[in-house]
Amino acid sequence: MSKFELKLPQMGESVAEATLTTWLKEVGDTVELDEAIFEIATDKVDSEVPSEVEGVLIERRFDVDDVIKVGEVVAVIETASDGSDSAVEKEVKTVVEETIEAPIAELEKQVIVAKETVAQPVQDFSTSERFYSPLVKNIAKQEGISIGELDKIPGTGKEGRVTKNDILAFIENRGQSKNTSVEQVQSKPQEKISESSKIVEPAATAKIGPIVKAAGDELIPLTRMGKLIAHHMVESLTTSAHVQSFVEVDVTNVVNWRNKTKRAFEEREGEKLTFTPIFMEAIAVALKKYPMVNISLDGDTVIKKKNINIGMAAALPDGNLIVPVIKNADQLNLVGMAKTVNDLANRARTNKLKPDDIKDGTYTVTNVGSFGSIFGTPIINQPQVGILALGAIRKMPSVIETPEGDFIGVRSKMFLSHSYDHRVVNGALGGMFVKTVADYLEAWDINREI
């Protein structure tokens, strides 16, 4: 008889945890190889997690809506049985036998602890405006720490967050502080306070006051994915030093070539030819020329990526965003690029993307022009250091320079907006990168074969 621990798999480079949304198997159920055991959700994709073995599910270590870190054991599966008792019955027998053999004093102690645990009020962490990790929340629940007490713990983590060590130190000193803190402070004469204690403390983070809700206003709670995306965006702004470079591009040759080619392409390949694969090809060329844009920053170490994997931000029907990734984009010809783009876009719209489809991105592109925007200033998709926004293509009057002189003509133009992390990408590199993309598009061969 052996037991297999089913762990939460890696769901993407920037995904460290997921929310358990549904259990598909009950304890005692038979499990087949590759049969789905539970469903999880991240800020990028929803997915089922299959079993890696055959057997019987004997333990579920998390409940629905629990947040699970990558690598944590979610379920235990018994992979063999001697045919006498079921796995569940054996587990029950073991627990009963151990309980009977335990000393009476120990049992009484366990009863007292159980009563105290039941008597503890259920903490509703949603009432706090402060962020707490799942580990800190679990410790607080186990130790009976109220939300009020938790909010008063000074945090030493990033942005003042409470770490595991912070809450453990609070628990250790909890009894002493209750008896001495208030009286000692009040008994000290005001005139004996030393000059050093008058140092001005850093100002606390400003809190927005309550928002007034007028009669008739509709209250729409954020969805789970909406909350995760909001947190991801704010975290990116506090992590990276965002700067932007803008370039106007004449894409007349690209527009004319596509109009001439798209019908024959669709008849031959069975795929529509949009502008997206053309832009992706140009961006892949620029990333290959400037590999220091295709990086991530880990502390004080730059990770230069070997592969060029371009994520393309796609809007879902419910208004949320998802970023499927074109793997090894620099190795695809235009036909392969068009087929990959269309496949990922279609599966994104029908919620059929797999976890592997949204992982390992090294650079991101977002098409704000599809909504009519001229240009945008997108937020970097961590842990990447750059993102390019494609503006709307518009016909505009433009000065055309020729050997015979300058004249005014109608040209198709668009803006490229490059947001990059100024901690590692300076203005020269950020500007040269987006200019390379523009030059590639402006030099497009109107007679190119596909």
C-alpha positions as CSV (number, residue, x, y, z in Angstrom):
1,M,0.0,0.0,0.0
2,S,1.4,3.4,-0.9
3,K,0.1,7.0,-0.9
4,F,0.6,9.6,-3.7
5,E,0.6,13.3,-2.9
6,L,-1.1,15.4,-5.6
7,K,0.5,18.8,-5.6
8,L,-0.7,22.1,-7.2
9,P,1.3,22.3,-10.5
10,Q,3.1,25.3,-11.8
11,M,0.6,27.4,-13.7
12,G,2.9,30.1,-15.2
13,E,6.0,32.0,-14.5
14,S,4.4,34.8,-12.6
15,V,1.7,32.6,-10.9
16,A,2.6,31.6,-7.4
17,E,-0.9,30.6,-6.1
18,A,-4.4,29.6,-7.2
19,T,-7.9,29.5,-5.7
20,L,-9.6,26.1,-5.4
21,T,-13.0,26.6,-7.0
22,T,-14.5,23.0,-7.1
23,W,-13.8,19.5,-5.8
24,L,-14.8,17.0,-8.5
25,K,-14.1,14.0,-6.3
26,E,-15.2,13.0,-2.8
27,V,-13.1,11.2,-0.2
28,G,-13.4,7.4,-0.9
29,D,-14.0,7.9,-4.6
30,T,-12.0,5.8,-7.1
31,V,-9.7,7.9,-9.3
32,E,-8.5,7.0,-12.7
33,L,-5.3,8.1,-14.4
34,D,-5.6,11.6,-15.9
35,E,-9.1,12.0,-14.4
36,A,-9.8,15.5,-13.1
37,I,-9.7,15.8,-9.3
38,F,-10.4,19.5,-8.7
39,E,-10.7,22.8,-10.4
40,I,-8.5,25.9,-9.7
41,A,-8.5,29.5,-10.9
42,T,-5.7,32.1,-11.2
43,D,-5.7,35.7,-12.4
44,K,-4.9,34.3,-15.9
45,V,-6.9,31.1,-16.5
46,D,-9.3,28.5,-15.0
47,S,-8.2,24.9,-15.2
48,E,-8.8,21.3,-14.0
49,V,-6.0,19.4,-12.3
50,P,-5.9,15.7,-13.2
51,S,-4.6,12.8,-11.2
52,E,-1.2,11.4,-12.0
53,V,-2.0,8.0,-10.7
54,E,-4.9,5.5,-10.2
55,G,-6.3,4.7,-6.8
56,V,-8.7,6.0,-4.1
57,L,-8.9,9.6,-2.8
58,I,-8.3,9.4,0.9
59,E,-7.6,13.0,1.9
60,R,-8.5,16.5,0.8
61,R,-6.3,19.1,2.4
62,F,-8.0,22.3,1.2
63,D,-11.6,23.5,1.0
64,V,-13.3,25.4,-1.8
65,D,-12.2,29.1,-2.0
66,D,-8.9,28.3,-0.2
67,V,-5.8,29.9,-1.7
68,I,-3.1,27.3,-2.5
69,K,0.5,27.9,-3.3
70,V,2.3,26.2,-6.2
71,G,3.8,22.9,-4.9
72,E,1.5,22.5,-1.9
73,V,-0.1,19.1,-1.5
74,V,-3.8,19.4,-2.3
75,A,-5.0,15.8,-2.2
76,V,-3.7,12.3,-1.1
77,I,-4.4,9.2,-3.2
78,E,-4.0,5.7,-2.1
79,T,-2.5,3.8,-5.0
80,A,-2.8,0.2,-3.7
81,S,-5.1,-1.9,-1.5
82,D,-4.9,-5.4,0.1
83,G,-8.6,-5.9,-0.4
84,S,-9.6,-6.3,3.2
85,D,-10.7,-2.9,4.4
86,S,-11.3,0.2,2.3
87,A,-8.8,3.0,2.6
88,V,-11.3,5.3,4.4
89,E,-12.1,2.5,6.9
90,K,-8.5,2.0,7.7
91,E,-7.9,5.7,8.2
92,V,-10.9,5.8,10.6
93,K,-9.6,2.7,12.5
94,T,-6.2,4.2,12.9
95,V,-7.6,7.4,14.4
96,V,-9.9,5.5,16.8
97,E,-7.1,3.3,18.0
98,E,-4.7,6.2,18.6
99,T,-7.5,8.0,20.4
100,I,-8.3,5.1,22.7
101,E,-4.6,4.6,23.6
102,A,-4.1,8.3,24.4
103,P,-3.8,9.2,28.1
104,I,-7.0,10.6,29.7
105,A,-5.2,13.8,30.6
106,E,-4.2,14.4,27.0
107,L,-7.8,13.8,25.9
108,E,-9.1,16.3,28.4
109,K,-6.5,18.8,27.1
110,Q,-7.7,18.2,23.5
111,V,-11.3,18.7,24.5
112,I,-10.4,22.1,26.1
113,V,-8.5,23.2,23.0
114,A,-11.4,22.1,20.8
115,K,-13.9,24.1,22.9
116,E,-11.7,27.2,22.7
117,T,-11.4,26.8,19.0
118,V,-15.1,26.5,18.5
119,A,-15.7,29.5,20.7
120,Q,-13.4,31.7,18.6
121,P,-15.3,34.1,16.4
122,V,-15.0,33.6,12.7
123,Q,-12.7,36.2,11.2
124,D,-13.9,38.0,8.2
125,F,-10.7,39.3,6.6
126,S,-12.7,41.1,3.9
127,T,-13.5,43.9,6.4
128,S,-9.8,44.8,6.6
129,E,-8.3,47.2,4.0
130,R,-4.9,45.6,4.6
131,F,-3.5,42.7,2.6
132,Y,-2.7,39.5,4.4
133,S,-1.2,36.4,2.8
134,P,-3.0,33.0,3.2
135,L,-0.3,31.8,5.6
136,V,-0.8,34.8,7.9
137,K,-4.6,34.4,7.8
138,N,-4.3,30.7,8.8
139,I,-2.1,31.5,11.7
140,A,-4.4,34.2,12.9
141,K,-7.4,31.8,12.7
142,Q,-5.6,29.1,14.6
143,E,-4.4,31.5,17.4
144,G,-7.7,33.4,17.6
145,I,-6.2,36.7,16.7
146,S,-9.0,39.2,15.9
147,I,-9.0,41.5,12.8
148,G,-8.4,44.5,15.1
149,E,-5.3,42.9,16.6
150,L,-4.0,41.8,13.2
151,D,-4.4,45.4,11.8
152,K,-2.2,46.7,14.6
153,I,0.7,44.4,14.0
154,P,3.6,46.4,12.4
155,G,4.7,44.6,9.2
156,T,8.3,44.2,8.0
157,G,7.5,42.8,4.6
158,K,7.1,44.6,1.3
159,E,4.9,47.7,1.5
160,G,4.5,47.1,5.3
161,R,2.9,43.6,4.9
162,V,2.7,41.3,7.9
163,T,5.1,38.4,7.5
164,K,5.1,35.0,9.2
165,N,7.8,36.2,11.6
166,D,5.8,39.3,12.4
167,I,2.7,37.4,13.5
168,L,4.8,34.8,15.4
169,A,6.6,37.5,17.3
170,F,3.3,39.1,18.1
171,I,1.9,35.8,19.5
172,E,5.1,35.3,21.6
173,N,4.8,38.7,23.2
174,R,1.0,38.8,23.3
175,G,0.6,37.9,27.0
176,Q,3.2,40.4,28.3
177,S,2.0,43.3,26.2
178,K,-1.6,43.0,27.5
179,N,-0.6,43.6,31.1
180,T,2.0,46.3,30.8
181,S,1.5,48.4,27.7
182,V,-1.2,50.9,28.6
183,E,-0.2,51.5,32.3
184,Q,3.5,52.0,31.5
185,V,2.8,54.6,28.8
186,Q,0.4,56.5,31.0
187,S,2.6,56.6,34.0
188,K,5.6,58.3,32.3
189,P,5.7,62.0,32.9
190,Q,5.5,64.0,29.7
191,E,8.6,66.0,30.5
192,K,10.8,62.9,30.8
193,I,10.3,61.9,27.2
194,S,13.7,62.0,25.5
195,E,14.4,64.1,22.4
196,S,15.2,60.9,20.4
197,S,11.7,59.7,20.9
198,K,10.3,62.8,19.2
199,I,11.6,61.7,15.8
200,V,8.7,62.0,13.3
201,E,7.4,58.6,12.2
202,P,6.8,58.0,8.5
203,A,3.3,58.9,7.5
204,A,0.9,56.1,7.3
205,T,-0.5,55.2,3.9
206,A,-3.4,57.5,3.2
207,K,-6.8,55.8,3.3
208,I,-9.6,56.8,1.1
209,G,-12.7,57.8,3.0
210,P,-16.0,56.1,2.7
211,I,-17.6,56.6,-0.7
212,V,-21.0,58.1,-0.6
213,K,-23.6,56.0,-2.4
214,A,-26.6,57.9,-3.7
215,A,-30.1,56.5,-4.1
216,G,-30.4,54.4,-7.2
217,D,-26.7,53.6,-7.5
218,E,-26.0,50.0,-8.5
219,L,-23.5,48.0,-6.4
220,I,-21.6,45.5,-8.5
221,P,-19.1,43.3,-6.6
222,L,-15.8,42.5,-8.3
223,T,-15.5,39.0,-9.6
224,R,-12.7,36.8,-8.3
225,M,-10.7,37.3,-11.5
226,G,-11.4,41.0,-11.4
227,K,-9.9,41.2,-7.9
228,L,-6.8,39.3,-8.9
229,I,-6.3,41.5,-12.0
230,A,-6.7,44.6,-9.9
231,H,-4.1,43.4,-7.4
232,H,-1.7,42.4,-10.2
233,M,-1.9,45.8,-11.8
234,V,-1.3,47.8,-8.6
235,E,1.6,45.5,-7.7
236,S,3.2,46.1,-11.1
237,L,3.0,49.8,-10.7
238,T,4.7,49.6,-7.3
239,T,7.3,47.2,-8.6
240,S,8.5,48.8,-11.9
241,A,9.5,52.3,-12.7
242,H,7.1,52.8,-15.7
243,V,8.2,55.2,-18.5
244,Q,6.9,55.4,-22.1
245,S,8.2,56.1,-25.6
246,F,5.9,56.9,-28.5
247,V,6.4,56.5,-32.3
248,E,4.1,57.4,-35.2
249,V,4.3,54.8,-38.0
250,D,3.3,55.0,-41.6
251,V,1.8,51.6,-42.3
252,T,0.4,52.4,-45.8
253,N,2.4,49.6,-47.4
254,V,1.2,47.1,-44.8
255,V,-2.4,48.1,-45.3
256,N,-2.2,47.9,-49.1
257,W,-0.3,44.6,-49.0
258,R,-2.9,43.0,-46.7
259,N,-5.8,44.2,-48.7
260,K,-4.2,42.7,-51.8
261,T,-3.3,39.4,-50.1
262,K,-6.0,38.5,-47.5
263,R,-8.5,36.9,-49.8
264,A,-6.0,34.5,-51.5
265,F,-4.5,33.8,-48.1
266,E,-7.9,32.8,-46.6
267,E,-8.7,30.6,-49.6
268,R,-5.3,28.8,-49.4
269,E,-4.8,28.5,-45.7
270,G,-8.4,28.5,-44.4
271,E,-7.3,31.3,-42.0
272,K,-8.1,35.1,-41.9
273,L,-5.1,37.3,-42.3
274,T,-5.3,40.1,-39.7
275,F,-2.8,42.9,-38.9
276,T,-1.8,41.2,-35.6
277,P,0.6,38.5,-37.0
278,I,2.4,41.2,-39.1
279,F,2.9,43.3,-36.0
280,M,4.1,40.3,-34.0
281,E,6.7,39.5,-36.7
282,A,8.0,43.0,-36.5
283,I,8.2,42.9,-32.7
284,A,10.0,39.5,-32.7
285,V,12.6,41.0,-35.1
286,A,13.1,43.9,-32.7
287,L,13.4,41.7,-29.6
288,K,16.1,39.6,-31.4
289,K,18.0,42.8,-32.2
290,Y,17.6,44.2,-28.7
291,P,17.7,41.1,-26.3
292,M,18.0,43.3,-23.2
293,V,14.4,44.1,-23.6
294,N,13.6,40.4,-23.5
295,I,14.6,40.1,-19.8
296,S,13.3,39.9,-16.2
297,L,14.7,41.4,-13.0
298,D,15.2,39.1,-10.0
299,G,16.4,41.2,-7.1
300,D,19.8,42.5,-8.3
301,T,20.1,39.9,-11.1
302,V,19.0,40.3,-14.7
303,I,17.7,37.2,-16.3
304,K,18.3,37.3,-20.1
305,K,15.6,35.1,-21.7
306,K,16.8,32.5,-24.3
307,N,13.4,32.3,-26.0
308,I,11.2,35.0,-27.5
309,N,7.7,34.3,-26.2
310,I,5.3,37.1,-27.0
311,G,2.1,37.5,-25.0
312,M,-0.9,39.1,-26.7
313,A,-3.4,40.6,-24.4
314,A,-7.0,39.6,-25.3
315,A,-10.3,40.9,-24.0
316,L,-12.8,38.3,-22.8
317,P,-16.5,38.6,-23.3
318,D,-17.0,39.4,-19.5
319,G,-14.6,42.4,-19.8
320,N,-11.6,40.7,-18.2
321,L,-8.2,40.3,-19.8
322,I,-6.1,37.2,-20.6
323,V,-2.7,36.9,-22.2
324,P,-2.1,33.8,-24.3
325,V,1.6,33.4,-25.4
326,I,3.1,32.8,-28.8
327,K,6.1,30.6,-28.0
328,N,9.3,31.1,-30.0
329,A,7.7,33.8,-32.1
330,D,11.0,34.6,-33.8
331,Q,11.1,31.1,-35.4
332,L,7.6,31.4,-37.0
333,N,7.0,32.5,-40.6
334,L,4.1,34.7,-41.3
335,V,1.8,31.8,-42.1
336,G,2.7,30.0,-38.9
337,M,2.3,33.3,-37.0
338,A,-1.2,33.9,-38.4
339,K,-2.4,30.4,-37.5
340,T,-1.0,30.6,-34.0
341,V,-2.5,34.1,-33.4
342,N,-6.0,33.0,-34.7
343,D,-5.9,29.7,-32.7
344,L,-5.0,31.4,-29.4
345,A,-7.5,34.3,-30.0
346,N,-10.4,31.8,-30.7
347,R,-9.7,29.6,-27.7
348,A,-9.4,32.7,-25.4
349,R,-12.8,33.9,-26.5
350,T,-14.3,30.4,-25.8
351,N,-12.5,30.0,-22.5
352,K,-10.6,26.9,-23.8
353,L,-7.0,28.0,-23.1
354,K,-4.8,25.6,-21.2
355,P,-2.4,26.6,-18.4
356,D,0.5,26.1,-20.8
357,D,-1.0,28.6,-23.3
358,I,-0.5,31.5,-20.9
359,K,2.8,30.7,-19.2
360,D,6.5,31.6,-20.0
361,G,5.8,35.0,-21.7
362,T,8.8,37.3,-22.0
363,Y,7.2,40.4,-23.6
364,T,3.6,41.5,-24.1
365,V,1.6,43.3,-26.8
366,T,-1.8,44.8,-26.4
367,N,-3.9,46.1,-29.2
368,V,-5.7,49.2,-27.8
369,G,-6.6,50.3,-31.4
370,S,-9.2,47.5,-31.6
371,F,-11.3,49.7,-29.3
372,G,-10.7,52.8,-31.3
373,S,-7.9,54.2,-29.0
374,I,-5.2,56.2,-30.8
375,F,-2.6,55.1,-28.2
376,G,-2.3,54.0,-24.6
377,T,0.1,53.7,-21.7
378,P,-0.2,50.0,-20.7
379,I,1.0,48.5,-17.4
380,I,3.9,46.1,-17.6
381,N,3.0,42.4,-17.2
382,Q,5.2,41.2,-14.3
383,P,7.9,39.8,-14.3
384,Q,8.5,41.2,-17.8
385,V,10.1,44.6,-18.3
386,G,8.2,45.9,-21.4
387,I,4.8,46.0,-23.1
388,L,3.9,47.6,-26.5
389,A,0.5,49.1,-27.2
390,L,-0.8,49.2,-30.8
391,G,-3.0,52.2,-31.6
392,A,-5.8,52.5,-34.2
393,I,-4.8,52.7,-37.9
394,R,-6.2,56.0,-39.3
395,K,-6.0,57.7,-42.7
396,M,-4.3,61.0,-42.3
397,P,-2.9,63.9,-44.4
398,S,0.8,63.6,-44.4
399,V,3.9,65.3,-45.9
400,I,5.5,62.9,-48.5
401,E,9.1,63.6,-49.4
402,T,10.3,62.8,-52.9
403,P,13.3,63.7,-55.0
404,E,11.1,66.0,-57.0
405,G,9.8,67.8,-53.9
406,D,7.4,67.5,-51.0
407,F,3.7,67.1,-51.3
408,I,0.6,66.3,-49.2
409,G,-1.0,62.9,-49.5
410,V,-3.3,60.5,-47.6
411,R,-1.4,57.9,-45.6
412,S,-2.4,55.1,-43.2
413,K,-0.8,55.9,-39.8
414,M,-0.8,54.6,-36.2
415,F,1.0,55.1,-32.9
416,L,3.2,52.6,-31.1
417,S,3.4,53.1,-27.3
418,H,6.2,51.3,-25.5
419,S,6.0,51.1,-21.7
420,Y,9.2,49.8,-20.1
421,D,10.8,49.3,-16.7
422,H,13.3,52.2,-16.2
423,R,15.2,50.2,-13.5
424,V,16.8,48.1,-16.2
425,V,15.7,49.6,-19.6
426,N,17.0,53.2,-20.2
427,G,15.4,55.7,-22.5
428,A,17.8,55.1,-25.3
429,L,17.2,51.3,-25.4
430,G,13.4,51.7,-24.9
431,G,13.3,54.3,-27.8
432,M,15.5,52.3,-30.2
433,F,13.4,49.2,-29.7
434,V,10.1,50.8,-30.6
435,K,11.8,52.7,-33.5
436,T,13.0,49.4,-34.9
437,V,9.5,48.0,-34.9
438,A,8.3,51.2,-36.7
439,D,11.1,51.0,-39.3
440,Y,10.3,47.3,-40.0
441,L,6.7,48.1,-40.7
442,E,7.4,51.2,-42.8
443,A,9.8,49.2,-45.0
444,W,7.2,46.5,-45.6
445,D,7.6,45.0,-49.2
446,I,4.4,45.6,-51.1
447,N,5.3,42.8,-53.4
448,R,6.1,40.2,-50.7
449,E,5.0,36.7,-51.4
450,I,3.4,34.6,-48.7
